[in-house]
Amino acid sequence: MADLDNIQSGKNYHLDKPHRNPAFELKGSNSLDWGMKNRLARIFNPRDHRTVMLAVDHGYFQGPTTGLERIDVTVVPLVAYADALMITRGALRTSIPPEMSRPVVLRSTGGQSILKELSNELIAVDIEDAVRLNASALAVQVYIGGVHEHQSIGNLAKVVDSGIRYGIPTMGVTGVGKELVRDSKYLGLATRICAEMGAHFVKTYYCERDFEHVAAACPVPLVIAGGKKLAELDALKMAHAAIQEGAAGVDMGRNIFQSDAPEAMIQAVRSVVHEAEKPQKAYDLYLSLKNAPVGSL
């Protein structure tokens, strides 16, 4: 029981100051509950509302992807430079030290390999396991125009509902089949559907023409996928253009972990996303870090 002796009445009520209830400025997120906002604020830096996510979930359908053969060796050194880590629960449990303080965006759909129809996914993680893993968000692949479009949209709706019950936001991930064109018309359709179905942020591809229309029409933050491996300067140019045209960050994988100098590359990407660095200067930073003496990064 509390000690009731010498209790002092409150006296500093700051009557000259109105109660503060500042708006949560992340796009489309002000009406969410406190837990949702708190988790999103871990992923998106509150200073600029941007993020550098490191995507290392490729093995869930590609197996031992180049650069991810040993996640414990190649990915762990990169985590310190990421704002968030997108990963599967198996890789998280087996390969990432629990002392890691970065938020986890947990891949929560799967069920097919590169040998089969990619859109045939199911929900692969129970919400209670996501809670056990302290996930800050859940990632769901959605295949607009795919063979199993309806099923993938249903997966998103179910994961959004489960996440809301526990205060965990959901990221819709736009999956594009080989027969679909990654233009602004298609990406605008896919990202808007994800947002309308309740996704709290969306991962999509960058398109060189009218990407600003895609970003403007999506009422929640967009992060761009790195896609296939590009030359480092080209990847930095893509990230810079996407940010300038309305993206809230990147979720890069191969353009970081398949780089000749992954630690240097992720720092160069950070300079573009968080410091508005121009691509050439970011590339110069990459080269400087790449050529630095071992152990000096």
SVG drawing of the C-alpha trace seen along z (x, -y; Angstrom):
<svg xmlns="http://www.w3.org/2000/svg" viewBox="-12 -32 55 57">
<polyline fill="none" stroke="black" stroke-width="0.4" points="0.0,0.0 1.2,-3.5 2.6,-5.6 -0.1,-8.1 2.0,-10.2 3.2,-13.7 1.1,-13.6 1.4,-16.9 -1.4,-18.3 -0.6,-19.0 0.3,-22.6 1.9,-23.0 -1.0,-22.8 0.5,-25.0 -2.8,-26.9 -1.2,-29.3 -0.7,-26.5 -3.4,-24.7 -3.3,-20.9 -1.2,-19.7 -2.4,-16.9 -0.2,-17.2 -1.3,-15.7 0.5,-12.6 1.9,-13.9 2.6,-10.6 0.4,-10.6 -3.1,-9.2 -2.3,-8.0 -3.6,-10.7 -6.8,-8.8 -5.1,-5.6 -4.9,-4.3 -1.8,-5.1 -0.2,-1.7 -0.5,-1.9 1.1,-5.3 3.8,-4.3 4.8,-1.3 4.7,-3.4 6.9,-6.0 9.5,-3.3 9.5,-2.5 9.1,-6.1 11.6,-8.5 9.4,-11.2 11.9,-13.9 11.1,-13.6 8.5,-10.8 10.7,-8.7 12.2,-5.3 15.0,-3.1 13.8,0.4 16.1,3.4 14.2,6.2 15.7,9.6 12.6,11.8 13.4,13.1 14.1,16.6 10.4,17.3 9.9,18.0 13.4,17.9 15.4,20.0 19.0,19.0 19.1,15.8 22.6,14.5 23.7,12.3 21.3,14.0 22.9,17.4 24.0,16.7 21.7,14.0 23.6,14.2 26.8,13.2 25.7,10.8 22.6,9.1 23.3,8.6 26.1,6.0 23.6,3.9 20.9,3.8 22.4,0.8 22.0,-1.4 18.4,-0.5 15.3,-2.1 13.4,1.2 14.0,4.8 11.6,6.7 12.1,10.4 10.4,13.8 9.8,15.2 12.1,18.2 15.0,16.0 14.3,13.6 14.4,16.4 17.4,18.3 19.7,15.5 19.0,12.1 20.3,11.3 17.4,10.5 19.5,7.5 18.6,5.8 16.6,2.7 15.3,2.0 11.6,2.5 10.6,5.7 8.2,5.7 7.2,9.3 6.5,11.1 3.1,12.7 2.0,14.3 3.6,17.0 2.9,20.5 4.4,20.7 7.9,20.8 9.4,19.4 8.5,22.8 4.8,22.2 2.2,19.4 3.5,16.6 0.0,15.1 -1.2,18.3 -0.4,17.1 -2.0,17.7 -1.7,16.1 1.4,17.8 1.8,16.2 -0.7,16.2 -1.2,12.8 -0.3,14.2 3.1,15.3 3.6,11.8 3.0,10.4 5.4,12.9 8.0,11.7 7.4,8.1 6.6,7.2 6.1,3.5 4.2,4.2 2.9,7.1 3.6,7.4 1.1,8.9 1.7,9.5 -1.2,8.4 -1.4,9.4 -3.7,7.0 -4.3,8.5 -2.8,11.9 -4.4,15.3 -5.2,15.3 -6.0,11.6 -9.2,12.1 -7.4,14.5 -4.5,12.1 -6.8,9.1 -8.7,11.4 -5.4,12.1 -4.7,8.4 -8.2,7.8 -7.8,10.6 -4.3,9.5 -5.4,5.9 -8.3,7.0 -6.0,9.1 -3.4,6.4 -6.0,3.8 -7.1,6.0 -3.5,5.9 -2.4,2.4 0.0,3.7 -0.1,1.9 -0.1,3.7 2.0,3.0 0.4,3.9 3.1,5.1 2.2,4.8 3.3,7.9 3.6,7.6 3.4,10.6 5.5,10.9 2.6,10.1 1.8,6.8 3.4,3.4 4.8,1.4 3.4,-1.9 1.6,-4.6 -1.8,-3.4 -1.2,0.1 0.7,-1.0 -1.9,-3.6 -4.6,-1.0 -2.7,1.5 -1.5,-0.9 -4.9,-2.6 -6.7,0.8 -4.2,1.7 -4.9,-1.5 -8.7,-1.3 -8.6,2.3 -7.0,0.9 -3.2,1.1 -1.5,-1.5 1.4,-1.8 2.2,-0.4 5.3,1.0 5.3,0.5 7.7,0.0 8.9,-3.2 8.0,-4.2 9.8,-7.0 6.6,-8.6 3.9,-10.0 5.0,-8.4 4.0,-11.6 0.4,-10.8 0.7,-7.3 2.0,-8.8 -0.6,-11.6 -3.5,-9.2 -2.4,-6.9 -3.7,-8.2 -1.1,-6.4 2.8,-6.4 4.4,-4.6 7.8,-3.0 9.5,-1.8 11.0,1.6 14.5,1.7 13.6,4.4 16.3,6.1 20.0,5.3 21.1,2.0 24.4,0.2 24.8,-1.7 24.5,-5.1 21.3,-4.1 19.8,-2.7 20.5,-6.0 19.0,-8.0 15.9,-5.9 15.6,-6.4 16.2,-10.1 13.6,-10.5 11.0,-8.5 11.5,-10.6 11.3,-13.9 8.0,-12.6 6.3,-11.7 7.6,-8.4 8.1,-8.2 11.1,-5.9 12.5,-2.7 12.4,1.0 15.6,2.1 17.0,5.6 19.2,6.7 20.4,3.2 22.0,3.2 22.9,6.8 24.1,7.6 26.2,4.5 30.0,4.8 30.0,2.9 26.6,3.4 27.4,1.3 28.6,-1.6 25.5,-1.3 22.9,-1.4 24.6,-4.5 24.5,-6.1 20.8,-5.3 20.2,-6.8 21.8,-10.0 19.4,-10.2 16.3,-9.4 17.0,-11.2 19.4,-14.0 18.0,-14.8 21.5,-14.1 21.8,-14.3 22.5,-10.9 26.1,-11.8 27.1,-13.0 25.5,-9.9 27.5,-7.8 30.7,-9.7 29.9,-8.8 29.4,-5.2 32.8,-5.1 34.5,-6.8 33.1,-4.3 33.7,-1.4 37.4,-2.3 37.9,-3.1 40.2,-0.8 38.6,2.3 36.9,1.8 36.5,-2.0 32.9,-2.0"/>
</svg>
